[in-house]
Amino acid sequence: MRYVIIGTGVAGFASIEAIRSVDKSGEIIMLGDDPHGYYSRPGLAYYLTGELHDKALFPKKREDFAPLNFRYQNTRVTSINRAEKTLLLDGKTLLSYDKLLIATGAFAAPLTVPGANLKGVVKLDHLEDARQILALAKRGKTAVVVGGGITALELTEGLLSRGVNVHYLLRGDRYWSNVLDEQESHIVEARLQMEGVTLHFHSELTEVIGKNGKVSSVRLLNGQTIKCDILAYAIGIKPRVELAREADLALDRGILVNEFLQTNDPDIYSAGDVAQAYDPASGRSVLDSLWTPAREQGYTAGLNMAGKRKSYIKSPPFNVTRLAGLTTTIIGTVGHGRDEDIVGIARGDSETWRQLPDAIAVQGGFDMNHVRVLVGEKTLIGAVVMGDQTLSTPLQKIIAEKMDITAIHGKLLSRDVKIADVIVDYWSNHLKTA
């Protein structure tokens, strides 16, 4: 049996671990066109700020991969021939497969305004992007950041930490409006302003202006121009579906897969950012751009490829990130609608966060320590924890396990209640009786 994995991210590696747990002798080949292979994309933000050395982005060494007994090939897959069960590599070499996993991830949605190709226009998609930003980010320079979600803030904080003056453009009246509530957005905005970021609300970029092939300023829809040396953008991501489209696999926004991570071709599977996975709980196919679902999908796909039938059960999305220096955990369903600053889905994002059910939001705390929980009829639906993370793990378990909160439902909805105390008491009682 020959298993071929296209993609070198966490989904691809998890699939290899799963295959090897079932099939000790089958041939496994991993294909990827990123010259750096497997590294931590979430770590790029900390590489930008100087908190991580680039060597720390590579969590595994060559010897760590040895027990998995697979072959890695740095190459680009040009096309898939489903009838022949072959791949064309770099437009010239054929490689056959028995089972195939497409884990090609997603790429940064392109900026389409005039001047987008000038030197100094940057994104944060991979390691080379981060290195390019660091080469440009000199103390005293000025940058404009465009976009929403986590990556736009990572760009802002990375540039700030290098002594760059930063202007942040937001098309709406607040930051990440489809995930955070008004108070949470304002907490982030106030912290950015304290760090020296100039925020521009209701601002839309219409043109990047250059001089000698380099960025010199940007023009906004209202006619205003801002002088700058760097324009950094993070306006969402798009799944890498080109190979699947040419192979006539079923697509929506990503590659459509069933609960076994199987495409409409029974020998081809997909996982990670490129996959639009069926969620039995909601009956919908959703996109995720989070590390944990990518790993879980990859592992489940690998088991199924090796003949061990297992359904992918989507757990409530969970992400621990840093927003304007404030540790923030987002669990389950917390937002609604769409964000004007993002095309589709952002990196570090989940569509499930925005499927707001019948739930009442209650919140407590302010600034450094803030918690918001979404209270359903008998369960908690979602939560946002900013600052002190004491409640993060209990809330994740309460939401993931759909624990019955009838006993504290009334307390959570009481006026002037200390939510943290109610949750801590509930969790303590649960541990005593478990």
CORWONOR-V614851 format. One record per residue. N is the residue number from 1. RES is the residue in one small letter. PHI is phi in radians with two decimals (999 if undefined). PSI is psi in whole degrees, 0 to 359 (NA if undefined). D_FIRST is the distance of its C-alpha to the first C-alpha in whole Angstrom. Layout:
N:RES:PHI:PSI:D_FIRST + N:RES:PHI:PSI:D_FIRST
This chain:
1:m:999:131:0 + 2:r:-2.01:120:4 + 3:y:-1.78:131:7 + 4:v:-2.12:131:10 + 5:i:-2.01:125:13 + 6:i:-1.76:114:16 + 7:g:2.15:141:19 + 8:t:-2.03:22:21 + 9:g:-1.52:190:23 + 10:v:-1.13:327:23 + 11:a:-1.12:317:20 + 12:g:-1.10:314:17 + 13:f:-1.20:323:18 + 14:a:-1.11:324:18 + 15:s:-1.12:322:15 + 16:i:-1.14:317:13 + 17:e:-1.03:318:16 + 18:a:-1.19:316:15 + 19:i:-1.01:314:11 + 20:r:-1.16:335:12 + 21:s:-1.23:342:15 + 22:v:-1.93:313:12 + 23:d:-2.03:107:9 + 24:k:-1.42:342:11 + 25:s:-2.05:346:8 + 26:g:-1.05:152:5 + 27:e:-1.41:131:6 + 28:i:-2.13:128:9 + 29:i:-2.18:127:11 + 30:m:-1.86:132:14 + 31:l:-2.06:136:17 + 32:g:-2.76:148:20 + 33:d:-1.88:4:24 + 34:d:-1.39:121:26 + 35:p:-1.07:342:27 + 36:h:-1.68:356:28 + 37:g:1.17:225:24 + 38:y:-1.56:122:24 + 39:y:-2.64:171:28 + 40:s:-1.48:106:30 + 41:r:-1.16:319:31 + 42:p:-1.02:334:34 + 43:g:-1.27:346:35 + 44:l:-1.05:325:36 + 45:a:-1.07:320:39 + 46:y:-1.38:336:40 + 47:y:-1.19:320:40 + 48:l:-1.09:319:42 + 49:t:-1.39:350:45 + 50:g:1.58:4:45 + 51:e:-1.35:337:43 + 52:l:-2.16:137:40 + 53:h:-1.36:152:40 + 54:d:-1.04:332:37 + 55:k:-1.14:331:35 + 56:a:-1.26:348:35 + 57:l:-1.29:346:33 + 58:f:-1.85:93:30 + 59:p:-1.27:341:29 + 60:k:-2.11:141:26 + 61:k:-1.74:167:27 + 62:r:-0.92:320:24 + 63:e:-1.18:336:24 + 64:d:-1.18:332:23 + 65:f:-1.47:341:20 + 66:a:-0.94:315:19 + 67:p:-1.08:339:18 + 68:l:-1.40:346:15 + 69:n:0.84:63:14 + 70:f:-2.28:164:13 + 71:r:-1.89:133:14 + 72:y:-1.88:137:17 + 73:q:-2.29:121:18 + 74:n:-1.45:102:22 + 75:t:-2.77:165:21 + 76:r:-1.88:129:22 + 77:v:-1.42:119:20 + 78:t:-1.49:322:23 + 79:s:-2.82:162:21 + 80:i:-2.05:127:18 + 81:n:-1.86:100:18 + 82:r:-1.19:323:17 + 83:a:-1.11:318:17 + 84:e:-1.58:350:15 + 85:k:0.96:52:13 + 86:t:-2.30:158:14 + 87:l:-2.05:143:16 + 88:l:-1.73:122:19 + 89:l:-1.84:128:20 + 90:d:0.89:29:24 + 91:g:1.26:11:24 + 92:k:-2.50:330:23 + 93:t:-1.90:138:20 + 94:l:-1.70:140:17 + 95:l:-2.34:127:13 + 96:s:-1.54:159:11 + 97:y:-2.49:155:8 + 98:d:-1.76:315:6 + 99:k:-2.25:138:8 + 100:l:-2.21:136:11 + 101:l:-2.04:125:14 + 102:i:-1.72:109:17 + 103:a:-2.27:57:19 + 104:t:-1.47:356:22 + 105:g:1.27:209:25 + 106:a:-2.45:163:28 + 107:f:-2.19:159:31 + 108:a:-1.11:129:35 + 109:a:-1.02:132:37 + 110:p:-1.28:152:39 + 111:l:-1.46:130:43 + 112:t:-1.99:11:45 + 113:v:-1.40:159:48 + 114:p:-1.01:138:50 + 115:g:1.58:4:50 + 116:a:-1.15:343:46 + 117:n:-1.67:4:45 + 118:l:-1.17:154:48 + 119:k:-1.17:132:47 + 120:g:1.87:352:48 + 121:v:-1.57:119:46 + 122:v:-2.30:159:43 + 123:k:-2.34:175:40 + 124:l:-2.21:80:38 + 125:d:-1.84:323:34 + 126:h:-2.64:182:33 + 127:l:-1.05:320:34 + 128:e:-1.12:326:36 + 129:d:-1.07:314:38 + 130:a:-1.07:319:39 + 131:r:-1.14:324:40 + 132:q:-1.14:318:42 + 133:i:-1.08:316:44 + 134:l:-1.13:327:45 + 135:a:-1.19:330:46 + 136:l:-1.58:333:48 + 137:a:-1.42:84:49 + 138:k:-1.80:147:52 + 139:r:-0.96:134:55 + 140:g:1.63:347:58 + 141:k:-1.34:167:56 + 142:t:-2.11:137:55 + 143:a:-2.20:149:52 + 144:v:-1.98:132:51 + 145:v:-1.95:134:48 + 146:v:-2.18:134:47 + 147:g:2.31:179:45 + 148:g:-2.29:182:44 + 149:g:1.34:196:42 + 150:i:-1.27:317:41 + 151:t:-1.10:322:40 + 152:a:-1.07:321:43 + 153:l:-1.23:323:45 + 154:e:-1.08:319:43 + 155:l:-1.11:314:44 + 156:t:-1.02:311:48 + 157:e:-1.25:325:47 + 158:g:-1.10:315:46 + 159:l:-1.16:317:48 + 160:l:-0.99:316:51 + 161:s:-1.14:342:50 + 162:r:-1.69:9:50 + 163:g:1.46:17:54 + 164:v:-1.54:140:53 + 165:n:-1.38:129:56 + 166:v:-2.10:130:54 + 167:h:-1.88:129:54 + 168:y:-2.01:120:52 + 169:l:-1.65:130:52 + 170:l:-2.20:129:51 + 171:r:-1.27:331:52 + 172:g:-1.73:203:53 + 173:d:-1.76:2:55 + 174:r:-2.82:170:53 + 175:y:-1.43:134:50 + 176:w:0.83:56:46 + 177:s:-1.19:341:48 + 178:n:-1.57:357:45 + 179:v:-2.09:314:44 + 180:l:-1.58:152:47 + 181:d:-1.51:179:51 + 182:e:-1.05:316:54 + 183:q:-1.12:318:55 + 184:e:-1.14:318:51 + 185:s:-1.02:315:51 + 186:h:-1.20:328:55 + 187:i:-1.06:313:54 + 188:v:-1.11:314:51 + 189:e:-1.08:318:54 + 190:a:-1.12:321:57 + 191:r:-1.19:322:55 + 192:l:-1.09:316:54 + 193:q:-1.13:324:57 + 194:m:-1.12:329:58 + 195:e:-1.42:354:56 + 196:g:1.81:8:58 + 197:v:-1.35:136:55 + 198:t:-1.65:117:57 + 199:l:-1.63:137:56 + 200:h:-2.14:105:57 + 201:f:-1.49:161:56 + 202:h:0.87:43:56 + 203:s:-2.10:130:55 + 204:e:-2.20:128:53 + 205:l:-1.27:131:52 + 206:t:-2.06:339:53 + 207:e:-2.82:142:53 + 208:v:-1.80:124:52 + 209:i:-1.76:136:55 + 210:g:-2.12:164:55 + 211:k:-2.47:124:57 + 212:n:0.96:38:56 + 213:g:1.40:3:52 + 214:k:-2.06:154:52 + 215:v:-1.08:132:52 + 216:s:-2.14:335:56 + 217:s:-2.95:173:56 + 218:v:-2.25:150:55 + 219:r:-1.96:137:57 + 220:l:-1.79:166:57 + 221:l:-1.03:328:57 + 222:n:-1.42:5:61 + 223:g:1.64:348:62 + 224:q:-1.18:145:61 + 225:t:-2.07:145:60 + 226:i:-2.16:122:59 + 227:k:-1.24:136:59 + 228:c:-2.79:162:55 + 229:d:-1.83:339:53 + 230:i:-2.37:138:50 + 231:l:-2.11:116:48 + 232:a:-1.91:133:45 + 233:y:-2.26:148:44 + 234:a:-2.61:83:41 + 235:i:-1.88:26:41 + 236:g:1.96:177:38 + 237:i:-2.27:161:34 + 238:k:-2.25:128:32 + 239:p:-1.02:143:29 + 240:r:-1.43:88:27 + 241:v:-1.84:5:26 + 242:e:-0.99:312:26 + 243:l:-1.04:316:23 + 244:a:-1.14:321:22 + 245:r:-1.11:314:26 + 246:e:-1.15:333:25 + 247:a:-1.53:3:22 + 248:d:1.08:39:24 + 249:l:-1.47:154:23 + 250:a:-1.18:128:25 + 251:l:-2.24:152:27 + 252:d:-2.15:255:30 + 253:r:-1.55:330:31 + 254:g:-2.12:191:28 + 255:i:-1.39:121:24 + 256:l:-1.30:129:25 + 257:v:-2.30:153:22 + 258:n:-1.48:190:23 + 259:e:-1.20:348:23 + 260:f:-1.72:11:19 + 261:l:1.13:25:19 + 262:q:-1.68:137:18 + 263:t:-1.41:190:19 + 264:n:-1.29:356:21 + 265:d:-1.80:117:17 + 266:p:-1.06:343:15 + 267:d:-1.75:2:12 + 268:i:-2.11:129:14 + 269:y:-2.07:165:15 + 270:s:-2.56:149:18 + 271:a:-2.71:159:20 + 272:g:1.55:202:23 + 273:d:-1.02:334:26 + 274:v:-1.43:341:25 + 275:a:-1.56:138:24 + 276:q:-1.85:96:27 + 277:a:-1.53:141:26 + 278:y:-1.27:130:27 + 279:d:-1.92:103:29 + 280:p:-0.99:328:30 + 281:a:-1.10:318:33 + 282:s:-1.76:345:35 + 283:g:1.29:16:33 + 284:r:-2.08:160:33 + 285:s:-1.78:123:30 + 286:v:-2.20:156:31 + 287:l:-1.69:142:30 + 288:d:-2.27:146:30 + 289:s:-2.27:54:31 + 290:l:-2.16:151:31 + 291:w:-1.11:314:29 + 292:t:-1.12:311:28 + 293:p:-1.05:323:27 + 294:a:-1.07:315:24 + 295:r:-1.13:315:23 + 296:e:-1.12:318:23 + 297:q:-1.12:315:21 + 298:g:-1.04:316:19 + 299:y:-1.14:316:18 + 300:t:-1.11:317:18 + 301:a:-1.05:317:16 + 302:g:-1.06:316:13 + 303:l:-1.04:315:14 + 304:n:-1.17:322:13 + 305:m:-1.06:325:10 + 306:a:-1.53:6:9 + 307:g:1.69:3:11 + 308:k:-1.71:105:14 + 309:r:-1.20:118:17 + 310:k:-2.56:133:19 + 311:s:-1.43:146:22 + 312:y:-1.55:114:23 + 313:i:-1.81:113:27 + 314:k:-1.21:121:29 + 315:s:-1.47:160:31 + 316:p:-0.99:134:34 + 317:p:-1.05:141:34 + 318:f:-2.49:126:35 + 319:n:-2.50:130:36 + 320:v:-1.85:122:39 + 321:t:-2.41:185:40 + 322:r:-2.22:121:43 + 323:l:-2.00:113:46 + 324:a:0.91:44:49 + 325:g:1.40:0:48 + 326:l:-1.84:118:48 + 327:t:-1.06:128:45 + 328:t:-2.35:131:44 + 329:t:-1.96:133:42 + 330:i:-2.12:124:41 + 331:i:-2.25:138:39 + 332:g:1.17:217:39 + 333:t:-1.79:121:41 + 334:v:-2.33:346:44 + 335:g:-2.28:195:45 + 336:h:-2.83:163:45 + 337:g:1.18:205:45 + 338:r:-2.22:162:44 + 339:d:-1.86:125:45 + 340:e:-1.06:336:47 + 341:d:-1.47:354:46 + 342:i:-2.19:135:42 + 343:v:-1.59:111:40 + 344:g:1.33:244:38 + 345:i:-2.07:149:36 + 346:a:-1.73:162:37 + 347:r:-1.14:142:35 + 348:g:1.28:33:35 + 349:d:-2.34:162:36 + 350:s:-2.49:136:35 + 351:e:-1.13:334:36 + 352:t:-1.10:331:36 + 353:w:-1.00:336:39 + 354:r:-1.89:10:41 + 355:q:-1.58:73:41 + 356:l:-1.25:116:44 + 357:p:-1.49:190:45 + 358:d:-1.23:106:48 + 359:a:-2.69:153:49 + 360:i:-1.92:130:52 + 361:a:-1.55:129:52 + 362:v:-2.21:145:54 + 363:q:-2.49:158:54 + 364:g:-2.57:164:56 + 365:g:1.44:174:56 + 366:f:-2.70:159:57 + 367:d:0.85:252:56 + 368:m:-1.12:324:54 + 369:n:-2.17:111:53 + 370:h:-2.44:136:52 + 371:v:-2.36:137:50 + 372:r:-2.24:130:50 + 373:v:-2.11:144:48 + 374:l:-1.75:114:48 + 375:v:-1.72:118:49 + 376:g:-1.56:195:48 + 377:e:-1.16:313:49 + 378:k:-2.25:357:48 + 379:t:-2.38:165:45 + 380:l:-1.53:135:45 + 381:i:-1.64:324:43 + 382:g:-2.90:171:43 + 383:a:-2.76:151:44 + 384:v:-2.20:127:45 + 385:v:-2.15:119:47 + 386:m:-2.03:133:48 + 387:g:1.56:238:50 + 388:d:-0.99:125:50 + 389:q:-1.75:19:46 + 390:t:-0.94:320:48 + 391:l:-1.49:353:47 + 392:s:-1.01:307:43 + 393:t:-1.17:312:41 + 394:p:-0.97:316:43 + 395:l:-1.14:321:43 + 396:q:-1.03:316:39 + 397:k:-1.19:316:39 + 398:i:-1.05:318:42 + 399:i:-1.31:313:40 + 400:a:-1.11:321:37 + 401:e:-1.57:4:38 + 402:k:0.86:48:40 + 403:m:-1.19:142:43 + 404:d:-1.27:118:46 + 405:i:-1.89:21:49 + 406:t:-0.91:321:52 + 407:a:-1.11:333:54 + 408:i:-2.01:6:54 + 409:h:-0.97:309:54 + 410:g:-1.10:319:57 + 411:k:-1.08:316:58 + 412:l:-1.07:330:55 + 413:l:-1.61:359:57 + 414:s:-1.24:146:60 + 415:r:-1.22:143:62 + 416:d:1.10:20:62 + 417:v:-1.35:148:60 + 418:k:-1.56:100:58 + 419:i:-0.99:317:54 + 420:a:-1.00:316:53 + 421:d:-1.12:319:55 + 422:v:-1.10:315:54 + 423:i:-1.16:316:51 + 424:v:-1.07:315:51 + 425:d:-1.09:315:53 + 426:y:-1.06:315:51 + 427:w:-1.18:320:48 + 428:s:-1.06:316:50 + 429:n:-1.12:321:51 + 430:h:-1.08:316:48 + 431:l:-1.12:325:47 + 432:k:-1.16:323:50 + 433:t:-1.64:351:49 + 434:a:-1.24:NA:45
